[in-house]
């Protein structure tokens, strides 16, 4: 029976056994990701700009798929050396092939990725690549021309994500929604060798193609919404609560300050653990499993017995909430099979690795130092790459070790980690 306190040592053992494939997967993924971002920054400027922006959006979707492939590859490498995998082999279960695993993981990965807004980092990298790749000729020159000539020449670099015409993005959104429904049906029916990957691609494309349309429509309706009676009433009630309830404003200010740290320390590690659990072969998107043993489970039974219209209405109301939190709850239930200590250590090590990596980067930058102008535009890339490589690899090792310990302890007690 492995102890939860063995988590750090087990994670280091996994890192030692899988160091080479982890390094290779991460390096190949980052190279492909950088090349795709570079191509997107080149292709989106010139004649037929709207068509070019559509192509850039497709490349941005490919960036996320590359990240998904890299993450799946790294976790699949760790999966092969887990105690749980050896036990499954002893029971006669065959190892899952990489492409089969990627196809199985892709739809749920897309839902988790979007629900937790993890695509924002990809969009930020896309914008930064576009901006810095064309820094001298296409950013500073228009600014200097404005000052010298009194013109209002606008730079088109670094703003690609909000430059797509809303009518074009709306048409693309309709097309990608159709593809999303089509491939989603194929996934439900178990048809197609790559239907899961195609469904994830359609999901990401649908979201990005909808960004500009929703951005414009939201901006246009902002003033209208601001003056509606319901909105005004809610604001008035909120202001009265601030004035009449002692400590009301201070309490919500405290919540606003603390809540992001709670999410980063507890929910985000469990979110990535949910992704790891997906690759390792368990399910994390089952609402019934998340609520098993609670009073809310009866509510799921009643909902499943209700009319299909009622089920669809409820799904539209709480769909975003369940997509965000059900995987987290399921990951927590899997981790807690190894004990509360295991859950605490997972969160502690996750936060410690990220905070420690930031401090280590600051220390390296201080040791290198330089008074050469713009030197860090070049030197920062290898420093950040090494930092992200070590942090990502060790984080995945911690997640894999946590799953392995929880699954082994559950197996030795006669329980099923996937149940």
N, C-alpha and C positions, 0 to 999 in steps of 0.2 A: 504494500500500500504506500505509494509515494506521498511524501509530506508536501503540503502547500508551500512550506518554507524552502523547498528545493527548487522553486521556480527560477531564481536567478542563475543557479548552477546549471539547471537543465537547459535554459535558454542559451547559455554560453556553449554548452556541449553541442547544441543544434547549430549554433553559429560556426563552430569549428568544423563540423561535418559537412556543412553546406556552404562554406565560405566562397568557393570558386563559382558554383552556379548562381549564387546570390549576386556576386560581383558582375558576372557576365550578363545576367538578365537585366540588372539595373543599368549597366553601361550601355547595352544595346537599346534598351527602352529610351534612355535619355538622349542618345544619339539620334534615334529615329524621331523622337519628339522635337528635338531642336531643328532637325532638317525640315520637318513638316511646318513648324512655325516660321522658319526662314522663308520657305516657299510661299506660305500664306502672305507674308509681308511683302513679297515681290509681286505676287499675282494680283493683288487687289487694287493696284494703282495703274492708271492709264485709260485708254478709250474703253467705252462700254462698261463704265464703272459698276453699274448695278449687277451685270452678269459676273463681273470679276468678284464682287462682294459675295455673291451666291457661292462661287467657287471657294472663296476664303472661308465661308461658313462650313462648307463640306470638309475642308482641311482641318478646321477647328474641331469638328466632330471626330475626325480621324485621330487627332491628338489625344482625345479622351479614350478612344478605343485602344490606342497604343499604351496609354497608362493602364487601362484595364488588363491588357495582355501581359504587360510587365508585372503587375501585381499578382495576377494568376500564376504566372511562371515562377515567381519567387516563392509563393506559398505552396505551389505544387512540388517544388524542389524540397521544401521542408516536410511536406506531407509524406514523402517516401521514406523518411527515417524516423517517423514517430512510432512510439510504442503501440498506439492504437492501430496504426497501419499494419504493423507486424501481427497483431492479434487478428485483424481481419483476414490477412493472408493465411494465417493458421486455420481460420474457419472456412477457407476455400474461396474467399472473395478476391477477384482479380483487380489489379491496379487500373485506375481509370486513365485513359489516354488524355494527353494535354488538350487536344482540340475538342474532345467530348466534354471535358471539364469546363473549358472556356465557353462552349455553346450552352452548357447547362447553367453556368453562373451568370452569363451576360444579362438576361432580363432582370433578375433580382438585383444585380449590381447596379444597373442603370437606375432603378427605382431608388435604391439607397443613396446613390451618388447625387441624384437630383434633389431628393428629399432633404438632405443635409447641406445642399448648396456647395458641394465640393467642387463643382465646375467653375466657381468664381475664381479660383486660383489659375485654372487653365485660361480663362478669359483675360485675367490680369497679365499672364505671361504673353498671350497673344498681343495685347495692347503694348506692352513694354518692348517686345521684339519689333513691332511696327514702328514704334517711336524712336528707339535707339539705333535701329538699322539705318534709318534715314535722318539721322540727327542734324548733320551740318547743312546739307543742301535743301532740306525740305521742312525744317522746323525754324531754324534761326533766320534763314533768308526771308521768308514772308514777314517775320516780326520786324526785321531791320527795314524792309520795304515799307511797312506800315508807318514806321517812325519817320523815315526819310521823305516819303511821298505823300503821306497823309491818306493812304488808301486803306482799304479794309480787306486785304487779301487774306484768305483763311487757309491755314494749313490743313491738309486732309490726312495727316499721319497721326496714328494713335487714337483715331476716333472711328475705326472701321465698324465696330460693333453697334454703333448708333447711327450709321450713315445709310443703311439700307432703306430704300423707299418702303413705306408701310404697306402699299398695295402689292409690291413685289413680295415682301415678307409674308403678307397675308395669303397670297397665292401659294407660296412655297410651304406655308404652314398647313394648308389644306392638303397638298400633295403628300407631305410627310406624315400627316395624321392618317391618311389612307394607308400608307405603307405600314405605319405603326399598328393599325387594326389588323391588316392582312397578316403580318408576321406574328403578331400576338396570337391570332387564331391558329397559325401553324405550330407555335410553341405549345399551346393548349392541347392540340391534337397529336403532338409528338412527331410531327412530320418535318423533314428537311434536316440535313446534316449541319447546316449553319443558320437555321432559322432563329436561334437564340441570339447569335451575334448580329444578324440583320435586324432583329427586333430592338436590340440595344442601340444600334446605329440610327434607326428610325426614331427612337425615343429622344436621343440627344439632338438629332436634326430638328425634330418638331419643336423642342424647347428653344433652340437658338434661332430658328427661323421666325418664331413667334415673338422674340424679344423686341424687335423694332416696332412691329404693329402694336403690341401692348404698350410699349413706351410712349408712342404717339397718342394712342387712344386715351391712356391714363393722363397724359399731360393736357389733352384737350378737355377732358372731363373733370380736371382737378378743381377748377373754379366753380363749376356747376355743383360738384359734390360738397364743396366747402360751404355753400349757402343753403343746403337742404335742412329742413326742420329737424330731422332725426339727428343729423350730425351736430347741429347747433345745440340741441337739447342735451346730448351726451356731454359735449364740452362744458355746458353750463353746470350740469350735475357734478362733473369732475371738479370744477373750480369751487363749487360750494362745499364739496367734501374736503378739499384742501383747507378751506377757511374754518369749517365747523368741527372737524374731527382732529383732536390733538395728536400730533405725531404722524399724521397721514402722509404728508409730503416727505418727511424724513424717512419713513418706512419704505416708501416706493423708491426713493433715491438709493437707499441701502440695497434693495432688491435689484435695482438696475445695475448697481456696481458689483454685486456678488454673483448674480446669475451667470454671466459669461464665464466666470472662473469655474463655477459648478459644472457647466456644460463641458468645458475643456478638460476638466479633471475626471469626470465620471461618464458623461454620455459619449464623448468622442472616442475614448478608448474602447467602449463597448460597441460603437458603430464599426470601427475597424476590426474588432473581434468578430462581429457578425459577418463581415466580408470574408474573414479567414475561415469561419465555420462553414460558409457556403462552399468554399473551395475544398474543405476537408470532407464534404459529403453530407452535412446535416442541413436541415431547413431552418430558416429564421424568419420567414414571412407568413407563418401560420398564426392567425389571430387566436384560434381556439387554444393552441399550445401556450401562447403567451398568457392567457387568462385561466388556464387550467388550475383547479383547486380554489378559485375565488368565486364570489357571488356573481360576478359579471359573466361567468361561463354560461349561466342560464339565459342571460340576455342574448348570447350568440345563438343558442338553440332556438329561441323564439324568433330571432331575426331570420334564421335559415328556413323556418316554417312559414314565414310571412309571404305576402305576395311579392312577385319579382319587381314590381314598381316600387314597393316599399324598400326592398333591398338596394335598388339602384339609387333611390333618394338618400338613404342613409350613407351609402358609399360616397356620394358626392359631397355630403356635409362633413364627414369625418375621414374621408379618404386620405387627405394630406397628413392628418394627425397619425393615422395608423401606419402609413408608409414610413413615417419618420420614427415612430416610437416602438412599433411592434418588433422590428429586428433588434432594437436595443434591449427590450425586455427579454426576448428569447435568448440573446447572448448572455444576459445576466443570469437567467435560469440555468443555462449550461455551465457558466462559470461557478455558480453557487453550489453546483454538485460537488465541487472540490473543496467547499467550505468558504466561509466569509473571509478567512485569511487570504485565500487565493484571489478573491475579487479585490481586496484591498491592495495586495501586492501588485496585481496587474495595473491598477490605476496609478499606484505610486511609481512603479518602474516606467510606465509610459510618460508620465509628467516629468520624472527625473531625467529621462533620456532627452526629451525635447528642451528642457531648461538647461541641462548640462551641455547639450550641443550648441546652444546659443552662446553660452559663456565661453566655451572652447573656441568658437569662431572669433569672438571678440579678442580672446587672448592671442590667437594666431595672427590676427590683423595688427594687434599692437606690437607683437614681436617682429613682424615683417616691416611695418612702417614704411613710409616713403614721402619724399617731398617732390617727386616727379609728377607733373600735372597729368591727369587722366590715367595714371598707371593702373589704378584699381578697376578701370573698365575692362582690363585684360586679366589682371591677377585674381580678381574676385571669382571668376568662373571656376578655376581649379579648386580654390578654397571652399567655395559653396558646394561644388560637386562632391568632394571628399566628405564634407560634413553631412550632406544629405544621404550619401551612400551608406555611411556608418550608422546614421540615425535610423534610416529606413530598414536596413538589414537587421539591426538589433531589435527594433520595434516588432518586426514580423516574427523574429525568433521568440520574443516574449509572448506574443499572441499564440504562436504555435505551441509553445511549452505550456501555457495556461490551458489550452484545449486538451493537450495530451494528458496532463495531470488530472484534469476533471474527468475526461473520458475513461482513463485507467481506473481511477477511484470508483467511478460509477460501475464499470464492468466487474471489478472485484467484489462489489456489493450486489451483483446480480441485476443491475439496472441497465437501461439502454440510454445512452447519451442523446440519441436522436428522438427519444419518445417524449 
